[in-house]
Amino acid sequence: MESTINFNIPLSFQQLVDLVMQLPRPEREKLVTVIQEDDLDEDEPTKAQILENLKRDYIALKAGTLQTRPIEDILNEL
């Protein structure tokens, strides 16, 4: 029979790192995989997408067809 106990204990980042480092290597690797997979589910662009966008914008800039937005619009988003 397996029992589970849940605690809500606030930890600093360093405390969390120290706890994770106590895990056996296979479990740490599994944790890294889970975190990386979760991170990939985010809507943030990948490095390749960012570079492709920059390349496309640079080509448009050189061709004089780059579409820009007023600085007021950009500042309002911040």
Secondary structure, DSSP 8 states (H G I E B T S, - for coil): ------------HHHHHHHHHTS-HHHHHHHHHHHHHHHHTSSS--HHHHHHHHHHHHHHHHHT------HHHHHHH-
